[in-house]
């Protein structure tokens, strides 16, 4: 899964280009950089790859979510519907702009259930953030239809699904904006990095200003810049972008290998009684970073998780007990603990996160095991892994 598994001469070459100029900053220094614009080039290649009009590369996937929210006008007191299975960064981005997360159930895609959105709506709902978890897709067309009917902003958190598609269209490109992460354990990596994509010029214009203190970036060498809005600092460095540029050019080979490895493991488990695979709306478009499946009940899932650990198999996840990715263990969110006072404390009407009840999601997550798919496995390692997983699941 992680792009760092395929680091090579391509990444070193792009980084050397930057170091030879001494220009690590993404803006300005036009003469000194000798024509090397790694961030701009990465943005151009991402636009072409994803089929979008605009792309802004930033410092992280978390930053991308916060930038997208701000650029779409989501702010203090606005309610935003989210799934309970996601990385905590989705919630942190919402809280950082003063928005209010409202949880709705997931379905067997492990993503937001379209049918759960309408019951969660209130007069304060302004947006929906479906999260394409573990490399695969939500029922995003159905979610988009609901957002269009209700006049809601749709922001896709595709941080874990770069390279995945639905019917040939890239995840992250169905809504008003889409967000990606290129951190150290994503499909491609910048070390640290993220991106916002959109078809809307206004959203893009706000995003690229907001992420650099409100600078409008007019003129050469930053000499004619204005400051039409207040912003923040979510810039990526040229060094990080250089790594990402080499990585995005490897995406096809990465996806091919991931899909091949996942297919082999899935075929090895296909005969196991009682095991059901996650619903993937478009198998061909799955980025194949994980193979996820359901056991008949929680007790069998817990037993399997322990058996896989005893077998020495890393990268096997029982999310129900994971304190990074599922709401059940997010005590810091339940108590709204932060180093800074969160604006949500000022709201008289806000969800009581200590009393979140999501029985459908609990039922799904308590039975789910996910197996990370790695790029670096040799044929012997892959065969050994299949044998050990099959033995553990069938025991």
For each residue, the residues with C-beta under 8 A, 3 or more apart:
1: 5 135 185 186 187 258 289 290 372 373 374 375
2: 5 184 185 186 187 189 374 375
3: 6 7 182 186 187 188 189 247 250 254
4: 7 184 185 189
5: 1 2 374 375 376
6: 3 247 250 253 254 375 376
7: 3 4 11
8: 11 12
9: 12 13
10: 13 14 246 249 250
11: 7 8 14 15 242 243 246 247
12: 8 9 15 16
13: 9 10 16 17 246
14: 10 11 17 18 38 242 243 245 246
15: 11 12 18 19 239 242 243
16: 12 13 19 20
17: 13 14 20 21 36 38 242
18: 14 15 21 23 24 36 38 238 239 242
19: 15 16 22 239
20: 16 17 34
21: 17 18 32 33 34 36
22: 19 32
23: 18 29 32 33 36 238
24: 18 237 238 239
25: 28 29 235 237 238
26: 38 39 40 235 236 237 238 241
27: 212 215 217 222 235
28: 25 221 222
29: 23 25 32 33 221
30: 33 220 221
31: 34 221
32: 21 22 23 29
33: 21 23 29 30 36 37
34: 20 21 31
35:
36: 17 18 21 23 33 238
37: 33 40 41
38: 14 17 18 26 41 42 238 239 241 242 245
39: 26 42 43 57 236 238 241
40: 26 37 43 44
41: 37 38 44 45 241 245
42: 38 39 45 46 57 241 244 245 248
43: 39 40 46 47 55 56 57 195
44: 40 41 47 48 55
45: 41 42 48 49 245 248 249
46: 42 43 49 50 52 55 57 195 197 248
47: 43 44 50 51 52 53 54 55 197
48: 44 45 51
49: 45 46 170 248 251
50: 46 47 55 170 172 173 178 197
51: 47 48 169 170 173
52: 46 47 55 170 173 178 197 198 199
53: 47 198 199 200 201 204
54: 47 197 198 199 200 201 203 204
55: 43 44 46 47 50 52 195 196 197 204
56: 43 67 195 196 197 204 207 208 211
57: 39 42 43 46 193 194 195 236 241 244
58: 63 64 67 193 194 195 196 211 234 235 236
59: 63 192 193 194 211 234 235 236 240
60: 63 64 181 183 192 193 194 234
61: 64 65 89 159 179 180 181 182 183 186 194
62: 65 66 89 92 93 181 194
63: 58 59 60 66 67 194 211 234
64: 58 60 61 67 68 159 179 180 181 194 195 196
65: 61 62 68 69 89 90 93 94 129 155 157 159 179
66: 62 63 69 70 93 96 97 232 234
67: 56 58 63 64 70 71 196 207 210 211 234
68: 64 65 71 72 155 177 178 179 196 198 203 207
69: 65 66 72 74 75 80 93 94 97 99 127 155
70: 66 67 73 74 75 97 206 207 210
71: 67 68 177 196 203 204 206 207 210
72: 68 69 127 153 155 176 177 203
73: 70 126 153
74: 69 70 78 80 97 99 126 127 153 155
75: 69 70 78 97 98 99
76: 97 98 99 343
77: 98 99 100 124 347
78: 74 75 98 99 100 124 125 126 127
79: 99 100 101 102 122 124 125 126
80: 69 74 94 99 100 101 102 125 126 127 128 129
81: 102 103 104 112 117 120 121 125 127 128 129
82: 86 90 91 94 101 102 103 104 112 128 129 131
83: 86 103 104 105 106 111 112 130 131 133 361
84: 103 105 106 326 327 328 356 358 361
85: 106 110 111 131 133 319 325 326 327 361 365
86: 82 83 89 90 91 131 133 157 325
87: 90 159 160 324 325
88: 91 92 324 325 330 333
89: 61 62 65 86 92 93 159
90: 65 82 86 87 93 94 101 129 131 157
91: 82 86 88 94 95 101 330 333
92: 62 88 89 95 96
93: 62 65 66 69 89 90 96 97
94: 65 69 80 82 90 91 97 99 100 101 129
95: 91 92 98 99 101 338 342 343 344
96: 66 92 93
97: 66 69 70 74 75 76 93 94
98: 75 76 77 78 95 343 344
99: 69 74 75 76 77 78 79 80 94 95 126 127
100: 77 78 79 80 94 124 344 347 350 351
101: 79 80 82 90 91 94 95 351
102: 79 80 81 82 120 122 125 351
103: 81 82 83 84 120 327 351 356 358
104: 81 82 83 112 113 116 117 119 120
105: 83 84 112 113 116 358 360 361
106: 83 84 85 109 110 111 112 113 116 360 361 364 365
107: 110 111 112 113 114 115 116 139 279 360 364
108: 278 279 294 364
109: 106 136 137 138 139 278 279 280 281
110: 85 106 107 133 134 136 278 292 364 368
111: 83 85 106 107 130 131 132 133 136 137 138 139
112: 81 82 83 104 105 106 107 116 117 128 130 131 138 143
113: 104 105 106 107 116 117 139 360
114: 107 117 138 139 142 143 146
115: 107 118
116: 104 105 106 107 112 113 119 120 360
117: 81 104 112 113 114 120 121 128 143 146
118: 115 121 146 150
119: 104 116
120: 81 102 103 104 116 117 125
121: 81 117 118 125 150
122: 79 102 125
123:
124: 77 78 79 100 349
125: 78 79 80 81 102 120 121 122 128 150 152
126: 73 74 78 79 80 99 152 153
127: 69 72 74 78 80 81 99 152 153 154 155
128: 80 81 82 112 117 125 143 146 147 152 153 154 155
129: 65 80 81 82 90 94 155 156 157
130: 83 111 112 138 140 143 154 156 157
131: 82 83 85 86 90 111 112 138 157 159 160
132: 111 135 136 137 138 140 156 157 158 160 161 164 171 172
133: 83 85 86 110 111 136 160 161
134: 110 160 289 290 292 370
135: 1 132 160 161 164 187 258 286 287 288 289 290
136: 109 110 111 132 133 161 164 278 280 281 286 287 290 292
137: 109 111 132 140 161 164 166 171 280 281 282 285 286
138: 109 111 112 114 130 131 132 143 281
139: 107 109 111 113 114 142 143 281
140: 130 132 137 143 144 156 166 171 174 175
141: 144 145 166 174
142: 114 139 145 146
143: 112 114 117 128 130 138 139 140 146 147 154
144: 140 141 147 148 154 174 175
145: 141 142 148 149
146: 114 117 118 128 142 143 149 150 152
147: 128 143 144 150 151 152 153 154 175
148: 144 145 151
149: 145 146
150: 118 121 125 146 147
151: 147 148
152: 125 126 127 128 146 147
153: 72 73 74 126 127 128 147 175 176
154: 127 128 130 143 144 147 174 175 176
155: 65 68 69 72 74 127 128 129 175 176 177 178 179
156: 129 130 132 140 171 172 173 174 175 177 178 179
157: 65 86 90 129 130 131 132 179
158: 132 161 162 164 171 172 178 179 180
159: 61 64 65 87 89 131 162 179 180 181 186 194
160: 87 131 132 133 134 135 181 186 289
161: 132 133 135 136 137 158 164 171 172 287 289
162: 158 159 172 180 181 182 186 187 188 251 287
163: 187 188 251 254 255 287
164: 132 135 136 137 158 161 170 171 285 286 287
165: 168 169 170 171 282 284 285
166: 137 140 141 169 171 174 281 282 285
167: 282 285
168: 165 285
169: 51 165 166 173 174
170: 49 50 51 52 164 165 173
171: 132 137 140 156 158 161 164 165 166 174 178 285
172: 50 132 156 158 161 162 175 178 179 180 197
173: 50 51 52 156 169 170 178 197 199
174: 140 141 144 154 156 166 169 171 178
175: 140 144 147 153 154 155 156 172 178
176: 72 153 154 155 198 200 203
177: 68 71 72 155 156 196 197 198 200 203 207
178: 50 52 68 155 156 158 171 172 173 174 175 196 197 198
179: 61 64 65 68 155 156 157 158 159 172 194 195 196 197
180: 61 64 158 159 162 172 186 194 195 197
181: 60 61 62 64 159 160 162 186 193 194
182: 3 61 162 186 188 189 190 192 193 194 195 240 244 247
183: 60 61 186 189 190 191 192 193 194
184: 2 4 189 191 192
185: 1 2 4 189
186: 1 2 3 61 159 160 162 180 181 182 183 189
187: 1 2 3 135 162 163 251 254 255 258 287 289
188: 3 162 163 182 244 247 248 250 251 254
189: 2 3 4 182 183 184 185 186 193 243 244 247
190: 182 183 193 236 240 241 243 244 247
191: 183 184 239 240 243
192: 59 60 182 183 184 236 240
193: 57 58 59 60 181 182 183 189 190 236 240 241 244
194: 57 58 59 60 61 62 63 64 159 179 180 181 182 183 236
195: 43 46 55 56 57 58 64 179 180 182
196: 55 56 58 64 67 68 71 177 178 179 204 207
197: 46 47 50 52 54 55 56 172 173 177 178 179 180
198: 52 53 54 68 176 177 178 203 204 207
199: 52 53 54 173
200: 53 54 176 177 203 204
201: 53 54 204 205
202: 205 206
203: 54 68 71 72 176 177 198 200 206 207
204: 53 54 55 56 71 196 198 200 201 207 208
205: 201 202 208 209
206: 70 71 202 203 209 210 229
207: 56 67 68 70 71 177 196 198 203 204 210 211
208: 56 204 205 211 212 217
209: 205 206 212 214 215 216 217 228 229 231
210: 67 70 71 206 207 214 229 231 232 234
211: 56 58 59 63 67 207 208 231 232 233 234 235
212: 27 208 209 215 217 231 233 234 235
213: 227 230 231 232 233
214: 209 210 227 228 229 230 231
215: 27 209 212 222 225 226 227 231
216: 209 225 226 227 228
217: 27 208 209 212 222 225
218: 224 225 226
219: 222 223 224 225
220: 30 223 224
221: 28 29 30 31
222: 27 28 215 217 219 225
223: 219 220
224: 218 219 220
225: 215 216 217 218 219 222
226: 215 216 218
227: 213 214 215 216 230
228: 209 214 216
229: 206 209 210 214
230: 213 214 227
231: 209 210 211 212 213 214 215
232: 66 210 211 213
233: 211 212 213
234: 58 59 60 63 66 67 210 211 212
235: 25 26 27 58 59 211 212
236: 26 39 57 58 59 190 192 193 194 240 241
237: 24 25 26 240 241
238: 18 23 24 25 26 36 38 39 241 242
239: 15 18 19 24 38 191 242 243
240: 59 182 190 191 192 193 236 237 243 244
241: 26 38 39 41 42 57 190 193 236 237 238 244 245
242: 11 14 15 17 18 38 238 239 245 246
243: 11 14 15 189 190 191 239 240 246 247
244: 42 57 182 188 189 190 193 240 241 247 248
245: 14 38 41 42 45 241 242 248 249
246: 10 11 13 14 242 243 249 250
247: 3 6 11 182 188 189 190 243 244 250 251
248: 42 45 46 49 188 244 245 251
249: 10 45 245 246
250: 3 6 10 188 246 247 253 254
251: 49 162 163 187 188 247 248 254 255
252: 255 256
253: 6 250 256 257
254: 3 6 163 187 188 250 251 257 258 375
255: 163 187 251 252 258 259 287 288
256: 252 253 259 260
257: 253 254 260 261 375
258: 1 135 187 254 255 261 262 287 288 289 373 375
259: 255 256 262 263 286 288
260: 256 257 263 264
261: 257 258 264 265 288 373 374 375 377 382
262: 258 259 265 266 286 288 290 291 373
263: 259 260 266 267 288
264: 260 261 267 268 382 386
265: 261 262 268 269 291 371 373 382 385 386 389
266: 262 263 269 270 277 291
267: 263 264 270
268: 264 265 386 387 389 390
269: 265 266 272 275 291 293 389 390 393
270: 266 267
271:
272: 269 275 390 393 394
273:
274: 295 296 300
275: 269 272 293 294 295 393
276: 293 294
277: 266 280 291 292 293 294
278: 108 109 110 136 292 293 294 368
279: 107 108 109
280: 109 136 137 277 283 286
281: 109 136 137 138 139 166
282: 137 165 166 167 285 286
283: 280 286
284: 165
285: 137 164 165 166 167 168 171 282
286: 135 136 137 164 259 262 280 282 283
287: 135 136 161 162 163 164 187 255 258
288: 135 255 258 259 261 262 263 291 373
289: 1 134 135 160 161 187 258 372 373
290: 1 134 135 136 262 317 370 371 372 373
291: 262 265 266 269 277 288 370 371 373
292: 110 134 136 277 278 368 369 370 371
293: 269 275 276 277 278 368 369
294: 108 275 276 277 278 301 364 367 368
295: 274 275 298 300 301 304 367 368 369
296: 274 300 367
297: 300 301 367
298: 295 301 302 320 366 367
299: 302 303
300: 274 295 296 297 303 304 367
301: 294 295 297 298 304 305 318 320 366 367 368 369
302: 298 299 305 306 318
303: 299 300 306 307
304: 295 300 301 307 308 369 392 393
305: 301 302 308 309 316 318 369
306: 302 303 309 310
307: 303 304 310 311 392 395
308: 304 305 311 313 316 369 388 389 392
309: 305 306 312 313 316
310: 306 307
311: 307 308 388 389 391 392
312: 309 388
313: 308 309 316 371 385 388 389 392
314: 372
315: 371 372 374
316: 305 308 309 313 369 370 371 372 389
317: 290 322 369 370 371 372
318: 301 302 305 321 322 368 369
319: 85 322 325 326 365 368 370
320: 298 301 326 328 362 365 366 368
321: 318 329
322: 317 318 319 325 326 329
323: 326 329 330 331
324: 87 88
325: 85 86 87 88 319 322
326: 84 85 319 320 322 323 329 330 365
327: 84 85 103 330 333 353 356 358 361
328: 84 320 362 365
329: 321 322 323 326
330: 88 91 323 326 327 333 334 353
331: 323 334 335 337
332: 335 336 337 338
333: 88 91 327 330 336 353
334: 330 331 353 354 356
335: 331 332 353 354
336: 332 333 342 344 345 353
337: 331 332
338: 95 332 341 342
339:
340:
341: 338 345
342: 95 336 338 345
343: 76 95 98 346 347
344: 95 98 100 336 347 350
345: 336 341 342
346: 343
347: 77 100 343 344 350
348:
349: 124
350: 100 344 347
351: 100 101 102 103 356
352: 355 356
353: 327 330 333 334 335 336 356
354: 334 335
355: 352
356: 84 103 327 334 351 352 353
357:
358: 84 103 105 327 361 362
359: 362 363
360: 105 106 107 113 116 363 364
361: 83 84 85 105 106 327 358 364 365
362: 320 328 358 359 365 366
363: 359 360 366 367
364: 106 107 108 110 294 360 361 367 368
365: 85 106 319 320 326 328 361 362 368
366: 298 301 320 362 363
367: 294 295 296 297 298 300 301 363 364
368: 110 278 292 293 294 295 301 318 319 320 364 365
369: 292 293 295 301 304 305 308 316 317 318
370: 134 290 291 292 316 317 319
371: 265 290 291 292 313 315 316 317 389
372: 1 289 290 314 315 316 317
373: 1 258 261 262 265 288 289 290 291
374: 1 2 5 261 315 377
375: 1 2 5 6 254 257 258 261
376: 5 6
377: 261 374 381 382 385
378: 381 382
379: 382 383
380: 383 384
381: 377 378 384 385
382: 261 264 265 377 378 379 385 386
383: 379 380 386 387
384: 380 381 387 388
385: 265 313 377 381 382 388 389
386: 264 265 268 382 383 389 390
387: 268 383 384 390 391
388: 308 311 312 313 384 385 391 392
389: 265 268 269 308 311 313 316 371 385 386 392 393
390: 268 269 272 386 387 393 394
391: 311 387 388 394 395
392: 304 307 308 311 313 388 389 395
393: 269 272 275 304 389 390
394: 272 390 391
395: 307 391 392
